Amino acid sequence: MTADRANDLRAFCEFANRQLANGGAALTLDEALDRWDLENSSEAERGATMRAIQRGLDDVREGRTVDAFEFVERMRQKFQPAEKP
Protein backbone atom coordinates (compact mmCIF):
# COMPACT_ATOMS: atom_id res chain seq x y z
CA MET A 1 0.00 0.00 0.00
CA THR A 2 1.29 3.43 -0.83
CA ALA A 3 2.05 4.75 2.63
CA ASP A 4 1.73 8.45 1.79
CA ARG A 5 -1.77 8.20 0.32
CA ALA A 6 -2.95 5.40 2.63
CA ASN A 7 -2.21 7.57 5.66
CA ASP A 8 -3.58 10.79 4.17
CA LEU A 9 -6.78 11.69 6.01
CA ARG A 10 -7.82 14.20 3.34
CA ALA A 11 -7.45 11.54 0.61
CA PHE A 12 -9.52 9.11 2.70
CA CYS A 13 -12.20 11.76 3.22
CA GLU A 14 -12.39 12.34 -0.55
CA PHE A 15 -12.56 8.58 -1.09
CA ALA A 16 -15.38 8.25 1.47
CA ASN A 17 -17.30 11.11 -0.16
CA ARG A 18 -16.98 9.42 -3.59
CA GLN A 19 -18.29 6.17 -2.09
CA LEU A 20 -21.28 7.97 -0.57
CA ALA A 21 -22.01 9.82 -3.83
CA ASN A 22 -21.93 6.57 -5.82
CA GLY A 23 -24.37 4.48 -3.82
CA GLY A 24 -21.98 3.44 -1.08
CA ALA A 25 -24.15 4.68 1.80
CA ALA A 26 -25.08 1.07 2.62
CA LEU A 27 -21.43 0.07 3.06
CA THR A 28 -20.27 -0.83 6.52
CA LEU A 29 -17.17 0.91 7.80
CA ASP A 30 -15.21 -2.35 7.42
CA GLU A 31 -16.32 -2.66 3.79
CA ALA A 32 -15.31 0.94 3.08
CA LEU A 33 -11.91 0.37 4.69
CA ASP A 34 -11.45 -2.80 2.64
CA ARG A 35 -12.18 -0.84 -0.53
CA TRP A 36 -9.71 1.85 0.60
CA ASP A 37 -7.04 -0.78 1.22
CA LEU A 38 -7.67 -2.35 -2.19
CA GLU A 39 -7.56 0.98 -3.98
CA ASN A 40 -4.25 1.83 -2.31
CA SER A 41 -2.54 -1.55 -2.54
CA SER A 42 0.28 -2.27 -4.95
CA GLU A 43 0.12 -4.78 -7.78
CA ALA A 44 2.42 -7.04 -5.75
CA GLU A 45 0.07 -6.90 -2.74
CA ARG A 46 -2.97 -7.63 -4.90
CA GLY A 47 -1.14 -10.52 -6.53
CA ALA A 48 -0.17 -11.99 -3.16
CA THR A 49 -3.76 -11.72 -1.98
CA MET A 50 -5.08 -13.43 -5.10
CA ARG A 51 -2.54 -16.26 -4.73
CA ALA A 52 -3.53 -16.75 -1.08
CA ILE A 53 -7.21 -16.89 -2.01
CA GLN A 54 -6.44 -19.40 -4.76
CA ARG A 55 -4.48 -21.61 -2.32
CA GLY A 56 -7.48 -21.60 0.02
CA LEU A 57 -9.87 -22.51 -2.78
CA ASP A 58 -7.51 -25.29 -3.89
CA ASP A 59 -7.42 -26.63 -0.32
CA VAL A 60 -11.22 -26.76 -0.20
CA ARG A 61 -11.44 -28.44 -3.61
CA GLU A 62 -8.80 -31.04 -2.65
CA GLY A 63 -10.39 -31.79 0.73
CA ARG A 64 -7.53 -30.37 2.80
CA THR A 65 -9.86 -28.61 5.24
CA VAL A 66 -11.84 -29.52 8.36
CA ASP A 67 -14.94 -27.84 9.69
CA ALA A 68 -14.67 -25.45 12.63
CA PHE A 69 -16.19 -27.87 15.16
CA GLU A 70 -13.67 -30.58 14.30
CA PHE A 71 -10.82 -28.08 14.49
CA VAL A 72 -11.90 -26.87 17.93
CA GLU A 73 -12.15 -30.45 19.20
CA ARG A 74 -8.66 -31.24 17.89
CA MET A 75 -7.23 -28.16 19.61
CA ARG A 76 -9.06 -29.00 22.84
CA GLN A 77 -7.57 -32.50 22.81
CA LYS A 78 -4.12 -31.21 21.96
CA PHE A 79 -3.90 -28.46 24.56
CA GLN A 80 -6.20 -29.55 27.38
CA PRO A 81 -4.18 -30.82 30.30
CA ALA A 82 -4.61 -34.51 31.03
CA GLU A 83 -6.81 -35.22 34.03
CA LYS A 84 -4.95 -36.49 37.08
CA PRO A 85 -6.22 -39.72 38.69
Secondary structure by P-SEA (a helix, b strand, c coil): ccccccccaaaaaaaaaaaaaaccccccaaaaaaaaaaaaccaaaaaaaaaaaaaaaaaaaacccccaaaaaaaaaaaccccccc
